[in-house]
Every structure is written in C-alpha cells, then in structure tokens.
C-alpha cells in the first residue's frame, strides 16, 4: 500500500508502527466494550457479541486480509517445498497461537480487568527468552537477562497484590485470580509457539505461515467451542447486530492495525520495531482508561512500573546485540518477525 501511494511513501515508517501499536494496545479494551454493548442487547437470552463470536468473526476478517496481502505465496511450488516437520510445526503453532492463546486471553477478559490481562501478558517475553536459552542454546547478554527477571517480578507482583475477589482461588497462602491464571497460560502457549517458529519454521514464507495459522486456528477454535459449550454456542455468529459491530472491529483492529504494522515493518530496523512494540502495554492501559474508565489499581501501578523498567533494560540488551543494523525489509523471515511480535503480545485477533 505504502509502495504504490506517493502520499504514503512520504510518511516515516515509524509512524505506521506507532499507529499499529496504538490499535493493537486498544484491542482488549475495545473487545470488552463490544461485549458490554452485546450484553445490553440480548438475543433469546444470549449475548450476540460474546467473546467467542468476536474472536471467531475477527479471525475470519483477519484471514481475508492476509489472503489479500499474501495470495502470491499460495501456490504449489511454495507449498510443495515444505517438509513434513514444517507442516507438523505449522499445525502445532496454529493450535497454540491460533486457537489456544486467543481462547485463553478472551476468557481472561471475561474474568478480570483489562489492565491485568495486558500486564500479565508481559510474561511471554521472559518465558520466550528462557526457552530460547534452554532449547535453542541462544546466547544473550546480561541486560536481557536482567530485563527478563524484572518482567517476571513485575507480572508476579501484579498477580499476588490483587485485592480479594470472588473469582479468585486459593493457592498456598495467597489468592490467584482465574483471569490472571488464564492470561498466564495464554502467555505460556504463545512463548512455546514462538520457540517452535524459531526452531522449525524459519524457512516458511511469512505470508503462508500467517494464513495457515489463522485458518487452522479458526477451525480448531470453532469446533472446540462446539465441543465444550454445545452446538448452539455460535448460533448468533451470523447476527446482523454482531456483524455491524464486527465490521467496525475488523476494519480498525484487523485491517487497519495489520496494514499499518506491515507497512511499518517493511522499512524499519528490527531494533526500532522492537522498541515501538514494547509500548503496547502502555497503549493497552491508556485504552482501558479512556474506553472503559478502568483506572489502574495499586497492584497494577507497582507491577506495571517494574514491567516498564524491564522493557527499558531489555531494549538496551537488544541494542547491544546489534539488531539495529538489520532492516526488516531485508528479510521475509517468519522467525525474525516473531522476535519482534513477541514484544507486542496478543494483538486482539
């Protein structure tokens, strides 16, 4: 898009990255707001804009966009080059990051505050770093290790300092919120998915990877929902009321957010993209405040401050590893983009 429009070519690539991060950060708050609107307009006693319907229809919108962008990679030659191990890896990634993670995160949004989901989701980067050292034998510097430890401490404090709530379960001497637990499990699944991509799928073209993950993940999520909740769970998925809101959701969160992100990545360094992506939690907290009037709690202030410090420390480590010299446009590596997107976390689709 930016390459064909003279006006867009004049806009710095970092601008597109910042716009994308603002949209991705707002996705959780927008999702919660949509479900609240649906709860005020029940159909046969059911919420037509349930979290499952938002995720299912949102994924369909994302799939359509990805096919429009990467359709050239859907050919026999590209597909035929994939080995059996790569196909197996794609299936695992689709299961983990295409179905399991979104399902866990969306369920977490129904159980706890949006800010908690945003902050607990920051568990993914340190988990990915630890797994990269353990499984992939990657070398990291002291700054990245300190940043990962600080992020883990920040997430832990966010969880254990929460005030008592009805949705909590007792674990030892403190209460653990169900929503925070689900968000943590989502972060674990996303981290494992990232390791699989880096270890097995680095040769898979980015477009093919994204389309397959989204398509199979949507199918797995759909049938899992039917199995767990019954045949009428997606009964309102074709509701005009749902689709009028999902067209707005799809246009902004899916189409605009993904388009801005892709345009920004093509002319940005890995270091710049990683830095911008690190601000997703801030965007998420601001969106929760302005869209939902959800002010941070004391636990979120304490944990969030440490998490922001961890982001700064980790960014120093990334700079020292020399990522600033690598342009995203120089590679179509699926693993390289996955490194950057680890800084974003869950993007709402």
N, C-alpha and C positions, 0 to 999 in steps of 0.2 A: 504494500500500500504506500509506504513512505518512498519507495524507489520510483514509483510511477507518478506521484503527485509532486509538482515543483514546490508548492507551498509547504508540504510536509517535510521535504528534504531540507528546508531551512531551519527546522526545529531541531535543537540539540537532542541527541539520542537519550540523554539522561532525563529529559523532560518526560518522555514516554515511559521510562522506568518509574519515575515518581508518581505519575498518574496511575499506572498499573498497580503500584503498591497501595495507593490510597483506596483504589477499588477493591483489591484483594483484602485489605485490612477491614473494610466495611462489610465484607460478605457475611460474617457471622451475625452482626447486628441487624443487617437487612433481612437475613433469613428468619431470625427471631421475630422481627417486626411483621413479616408476612404471615407467620403462623398466628400471631396475635390478631391480625385482621381476619384470618380464616376462622378463628375461634369465635369471632363476633358475627359470623355469617355461616352458621352450621347448615349442613345439608343432610337431612334424615338422621340428625344427631351426630354426624361426623364432621370433622374439620376438613374442608376441601383443600386447604393449603397446609396439609400436615407436613412434617419434616421429611417423611419418606416420599411424598409426592413432589416436594420441592427438589429433592436430590434426584429422583428419577427423571423428571421433566428437564431439570437443569442439565443433567448428563446428556440427554438427547440433544439439547441445544448445543452443548459443547462438542458433541460428536459431529453434528452438522457443520459447525465452524471448522473443526480440524480437517474434515474431508475436503472442504472448500479450499483450505490453505495447502494441504499436503497431498492432494489427489494424484499428483505425478508419481509418488512413491508406491502407489497401489498398482503394481504391475508384476507380471510373472517373474521377470528377471530379479527384481529386488526381493520378492518374497521367496523365490527359489534358492537364494543364497543363504538363507537362514538354516542353521544346523538344528538337529534335534534338541540339543542342550539349550540353544537360544529360544526355541519355541517353548520348552518347558519353563525357562526363566520368565518368558513373557506371560505365561499362564499364572505363575506364582505372583508376579508383580501385579497383574490385573486383579487377582484375588485379594492381595494385601492392600495396595494403594488405590485400586479402582473400586473395590466393594467394601472390604472390612473397615479400612480407615474412615471413609466418609460416613458409613453407617454408625460407627462408634462416636465420631465427632458430632453428628447430628443428634444422636441420642443424648450425648453430654449436654448439648444446648437445651434440651428439654428438662434437664435435671439441675442445672446450676447456672450461675451468672455468666454472661458472655465474656467478661474480663477474666474469669477463672479459666475458661476454655482457651482463650488466647494465650494466657501466661503459662498454663500447664503444657500447652503445645510446644513451648520452647524447650521441652525435654528432648525433642528429636535431635537437634544438632549435637549435644554432647553424647547421646547414645550412638549416633552415626559415627562420631569421631572414635569412640571406644571400640566399636565393632570394626572400623577401618584399621585400627592398630592391631586388633586381635586376629581378625580373619584375613585381611588384605596385606598385613605387615607394612602398612604405610608409616612413613617417618613424619613426625610432626614436631613442632618446636614448643618450647616451654610456654610461650604466650597462648597458644591454642589449648594446651592442657589446663592452664590456669583459667582461661575463659570457659572451658567446658565444666570445670569444677564449680566455678561461680554460678553458672547457669543452673546446674543441678541443685546447688544450695538454694538459689532463688525460687526454683519451682517447688522444692521441698517445703520452704517456709510459707509459700503461697497456699499450699495444701494443708499443712498442720496448724496454721494460725487462723484458719477459718472459724468463725463463730459457730456454735452448735446449731444444727438444722435437722429437720425431720427426715431428710433424705440421706442422712449420714449413717454409716455402720461403724461399729467399734472394732478397731484393730489395735490390740495391745492396750496402751494407756491413752490413746487419742482417737478422735473420730475421723473417719475418712469419707468424704463425700462421694456419692455414687457418680455424680457428674465428673468430678475430678479424676476418679478411677477410670472412667470410660475415656476421657481425654488422654490420660496417660497411656492406656492400652493403644489408642489410636496413634500416638507418637511412636510407640514401640514398633507397631506394624509398619509405619512409614519409614522408620530408620532401617528396618530389615529389608524393606523393598529397595531402599537406596543402595544398600550393600549388594543386593542381587544385581541391580543395574550396573554398578561399577565393576563387579566381578565377571558377569556373564553377558551383559548386553551392550558393551561399549561399541560394538561394530554395527548394532542395529540402527538404521536411519531414524532420526528423531521423529519424523512425521509418522512413520509406520508404527513406531513404539507408542506414540501418543494415541493414535487411532485405535490400535488393538487393545491397549489398556482401558481406554474409555468404553469401547464397545463391549468387550467381555466383562468388564467390571459392572457395567449397567445391567447386563443379562444376569450375572450372578446375584447382584443385589435384588433384582426384581423377583427371581424365583426364591431367594432366601426369605424375602418379605412375605411371599405367599405361603411358604412352608411354616414360618414362625408365627404369623399373625392371621392366616386364613385367606381364603380365595377372594374375599371382598375387601382386602386391605387397600388395593389400588383402584377401588371402584370409582372414585372421584377424579382419577388421573386425567380424564378427558373432559372434565367440567369446564365450561366457558369461563366461569368465575376464576378458576385456578389459572387457566391459560392467559387471561387478560393481565394477571399479575406476573405470571411466569415469562410472558413476552418482554415485560419491562426488566425483570430479573435477568433473563437471558441476554437481552440487548446490552445491559450495563455490566453485570458481573461476568458473564461468559464472553460475549462477543467483544465488547469494548475493552474489558480488562485483559483478555488474552491477546487481542490485536495490539494494544499498547505495549504489552510485555514482549511480544515477538519483535515488534519494530525497534524497541529499545535495545534488545539483546544483540541484534544484528550489527550494531555499530558501537558497542560498548566493550570495555575490558571486563574480564572476569572479576577483577577487584572492584570496579565501580558497580557492577551489577550486584555483587555480593553485599557491598556497603548499603546500597539503596534497599535491597531486600531485607536487611537487618532491621529496618524501621517499621516492618509490618506490625509488630506488637503495639507500637505507639499509635499507628493508624487504627488498629483494632480497638484500643481503649478509648481513643477520641470519638470513634464512630459509635461505640456503645453509649457514651455520654450524650452526644448530640442527637442520636436517633432514638435511644431508649431511656434517656435520663438516668443511666446507670453510672453513678459515681463510684470511683474505686474505694474499696474498704481499706482499713489499716493493713490487713494481711496482704492485700494486693499492692499497696504502696511499698511495703517492705520488700516483698518478693520481687515486684516489678523493678524496683530500683537496682537490686542486685543483678537481675537479668539484663537490664540495660548496661550495667557495668561490664557484665560478661561479654556482651556484644562488642563493646569498645575494645576489650582486651583481645577477643578472638580476631577482630579486624586487624589489629596490629600484627597478629600472627600470620594472617593471610597475606598482608603486605610484605612481610619478611620472606614468605615462601616464593615471592616473585610472580604471583598471579597477575600483577598489574601489566605485565608485558604481553599477556595473551589476549587477543581480541576474540570475542565470541564469534565474529564473522569469519574467523579463520578456521573454524571447526564446526561440524554439524554433529559433534559427539553427543550422544544421548547422556553419557556419563558426565560430561562437562556441564551440561545444563542442569543435571540432577544435583551437582555440587552446589550450584547457585540456588536452586529452588529449595534446598534444604534450609536455607536461611529464611525462606518465606513461611514454610509450614503448609498447613491446609489452606487452600485458596477458595473454598466455598463450593467447589464442584467435584 
